Amino acid sequence: MTSNHAEIYSEFSNWLDNLLENNEMSENTKAFNFNLYEESEGEYVYGVQIIASDRFDADDGGDWVCYEIWSSEEDIFCVSASDEDDKSWQAFLKFMTGMVCDYLENGKHKDILLNSKGIGIGFVDGEIDIIYKAE
């Protein structure tokens, strides 16, 4: 992942640009979350899905993510960690947090995301890290 960071970021930003360009977000959207998955445990392939929620509370332990009003559904962005020294889910979470933060600074449609009350990231069966919270 780290060895081809620029290539993966280019693919990730194209994936996210396409989703944000071609899907109208509800006026009720309060927050976005990047759901992370282990797509293939033995092969170290991880997946990313984005959802929009009509709720956001940075202090509710991530329950707001359950109130999904839009999702990229099966349009999953996949990344292989098979060539990495650290193939752990923790390394992937850190890597993707960096990718999302890069997009929030430089992405073509970053304003769609930044106009929300908050943005989170985390594995679907774990905790949500808040990476953006509106002032």
N, C-alpha and C positions, 0 to 999 in steps of 0.2 A: 504494500500500500504506500509506504513512504518512498519507495524507489521510483514510483511513477505517479507521484502526487499530482503533477500538472495535468497529466493525461486523464487521471480519474476525476479531477476537478472539472475539466472540460466536459467530460461525459455527464457528470452529475449536474452541472449547471445547464447543459442542453436538455437533460431530462426534466429538470425543475422548470426551466423556461417554457418548455412545451406544455407542461401541466398547467402552469399559471396563465399562459396565453390562451389556451383552448378550453378552459373551464371557468365559468363565471362563478365567483364566490358569492354566497348568500350575504345579504345585508346584515344578517344576524351573526355573522362570523365574528367571534371575539378573540379566538386564539388558533394557533396551528401547533401541531406536534409531528415530529419525525419519529415514527414507529420503527424500531429496529428489530430484526429477526435473525435467528440462525437458520438459514435456508437449507444448508447441508452440513450437518454436524461434523462428520468425518472428513469432509473435503474443505472445511473452513470457508464456506461461502456464506456471506451475510447479505441481508436484504434491507432496503429502506422503503418505507411507505410514508406519504404525508397525508394528514387528516386536518380538517377544519372543525372547530368545536364552537358551539354557541354559548359556551361558558368558559370562564377563566378565573381561577383562584390559586395564586401561587402557594397558598398555605394549606390546601386541602389534600396534600399527598398525591396529587395527580389524578384525582377522581374526575376532574373537568374533562380529561381526555375521553372519557366514556360517553360524552354527549356529542358524538360525531354527527355533523350535518353534511359533510362531504369527505370523500376519500379518493385517493388514487387507486384504490381497490387492488386489482391484480397487476397494475402497472407498477412493478417493483423495480427499484434500482438495485442491482446486485454487484457486489464486490468480492473478489476472491482474496483471501489472506493466506493461501496455501504456500506462497513463496516467502512469507514474512517470518522473521525470527520469533516475533511475538504474535501468535495467532489467536490470542484470548479475546473474549467478548469485551473486556475492559479496554484493550488496545483499539478495538474497532469503534467502541463508543467515543473514545478520545479522538480518533481519526475523523469520524463523521461529525463530531461537534466542531472540529476545526473547519471542515468542509462547509457546514451550514453557516458558521460565523463568517467565513470568507464570502459566501454568497450574500449575506446580510450587509456586507461592506461594498461588494462590487457587482452583485448580480443584476441582470437586466430588469427583473421584476421584483427587486428587493422591497420596493415600496408597498406592494400588495401584502407582503408578510409583516413589514414594520408598521403598517397601519392598524395592526391588531393590538390587543392588550398584552399579549404574551406569546412566546414561542418556547416549546419544550422539545426535548429529545430523550429517548430512552428505549430500552428493550420492553416489549409488550408485557412481559411477565415480571418486570422490575420497576424500579423507581424512575421518575421523570426528573430530569435536570432542566431547570429553567435557564435558557440562554439569552432570553430577551424579555424584558418587562417594561411596558410603557410607563413613562413618568407621570 
